[in-house]
Amino acid sequence: MERKYSVIVIGGGIVGLSIALTIQATGKAVLLLDKDEIGSGASFGNAGHIATEQVFPIADLSVLKSIPKMLLDPLGPLRLDWRYLLPLMPWLLKLVGNMRHKPFTHIHQALTTLNSAAFDAWLTFTQKWQLDDLVKIEGSLLVAENSATFDKLGQHSDYLNGIGVQNQLIGQAELLKREPALSSSQIGGIFYPHTGHVINLVELHEKLTQAFIQAGGAVLTQCEVTAIASTSNKDAVLTTTQGTFSGQKVVIAGGAFSKSLVKMVSRINVPLETERGYHLMLPQEYGRLKIPVSSMDRRFIMTPMSGGLRLAGTVEYAGLKRPANMQRARHLLPLAEPMLNEPLNSYQATQWMGFRPSTSDSLPVIDHKGPYIFAFGHQHLGLTQAAITAELVNCLIHEQPTPIDCSLFSIERFL
Ligand SMILES: Cc1cc2nc3c(=O)[nH]c(=O)nc-3n(C[C@H](O)[C@H](O)[C@H](O)COP(=O)(O)OP(=O)(O)OC[C@H]3O[C@@H](n4cnc5c(N)ncnc54)[C@H](O)[C@@H]3O)c2cc1C
């Protein structure tokens, strides 16, 4: 028997979950379904950083020069599984094309617009769903440990202040005052006040799911969408591992798995790849840091959480099917250790790998076409951009003007 909903959201990551809750709260009957559990994808293990200051695409020409060296280091911040080079090639070529001045500037401006709205959206979302115990808007740090890097941070800081991304360049004394656990090898950094972090992602997902159910929403887990078709009355019909469902609107928020879902409803071959990332969670290190600290030299982040200290980062191109290489997660420990004034306790540490959903231009797809709404491809910033994406999708569903220009995130840019 076919079950009918106003809106069906495919994908219970932070993006789909925020969208489902936001729309359900407007009184529409929403079904949220996921092939696994809610919050078990990339959203489960990210660094928890509401990183509104990250307004540049992941690929730029300055990084290009250091790529060969990075690729030769098996545990470096970037890894390519050479067996995956051929399938990756079309995406990679587009990524390199986007390093040209014009597309690069366009992407940078679009990210600046989106992330600036993302900060306000998180403040509103936190207040509306009473998330203050989980979402901390206390800022974050980007630190340097050699003088050339610190000089670069100085220029970066000036530039960002000039475009409205507020920050403060701080020397070592101020840095160590803010984070006394850092070692004196860290010579200074940038403090970003309009950023934050989530101290427990699992609890965040649980709280949002509870709010969604209380508002009347329906959740189905272990329910994989295997086919989508449009009907003559313009609804969409989903075939899933738990039967057939129809929706007046269907939101595709499947993270890194969205490409095949989009293919089911359009002829667009979205350049969506996964940039796999890792974390190492240190439960004994609760309280070591106060706010997230990223290292410009070491290219990873340490985030204080209620379950300990999370070390996270690295980019690995190896597709969605190859097994994780947990050595990359374990390598985060020797990477972090020299940054701190006391050795880290790795007793009972846990490791994890997740699939970042990355388009070749580092911008998400937030768009609509017939009964379909697209909300995926948030790359390194899905947590940061979840609340604003939910706001935008809500406007698209209710056919209201969006607070920012959604044409920047149109799916048609890939036609
Ligand atoms: C190591 C690491 C650190 C990161 N740190 C940060 C950070 O600090 N800040 C930040 O903003 N971002 C960060 N990110 C990125 C962030 O985690 C992602 O951008 C975000 O989680 C994407 O959310 P999502 O909801 O789109 O995808 P997901 O969380 O992956 O959710 C997608 C869901 O869709 C479901 N699904 C897929 N296909 C189907 C189907 N056919 N049928 C049913 N269900 C389906 C999946 O099971 C999954 O649960 C990090 C990522 C990694 C890997």
The ligand as an ORCA input file, in Angstrom:
! r2SCAN-3c Opt
* xyz 0 1
  C      36.393     14.150      9.431
  C      35.316     15.144      9.094
  C      35.258     16.347      9.790
  C      34.287     17.292      9.471
  N      34.194     18.429     10.221
  C      33.214     19.331      9.965
  C      33.068     20.473     10.781
  O      33.776     20.657     11.763
  N      32.107     21.378     10.461
  C      31.264     21.198      9.392
  O      30.430     22.070      9.128
  N      31.337     20.089      8.628
  C      32.298     19.152      8.886
  N      32.402     18.021      8.133
  C      31.475     17.847      6.996
  C      30.111     17.387      7.474
  O      30.241     16.277      8.318
  C      29.238     17.020      6.265
  O      29.258     18.066      5.313
  C      27.798     16.811      6.722
  O      27.756     15.855      7.747
  C      26.915     16.396      5.570
  O      25.628     16.175      6.087
  P      24.524     15.470      5.231
  O      23.313     15.429      6.041
  O      24.471     16.106      3.879
  O      25.143     14.004      4.959
  P      25.186     12.701      5.925
  O      25.391     13.047      7.331
  O      26.175     11.773      5.305
  O      23.732     12.133      5.791
  C      23.220     11.606      4.597
  C      22.266     10.496      4.965
  O      21.564     10.077      3.792
  C      21.324      8.695      3.913
  N      21.074      8.157      2.570
  C      21.897      8.234      1.505
  N      21.341      7.611      0.433
  C      20.136      7.136      0.847
  C      19.108      6.384      0.210
  N      19.201      5.988     -1.071
  N      18.010      6.060      0.930
  C      17.890      6.456      2.215
  N      18.851      7.156      2.868
  C      19.957      7.496      2.198
  C      22.608      8.176      4.548
  O      22.418      6.927      5.172
  C      22.974      9.275      5.520
  O      22.519      9.031      6.841
  C      33.357     17.039      8.424
  C      33.395     15.805      7.754
  C      34.347     14.864      8.085
  C      34.347     13.542      7.371
*
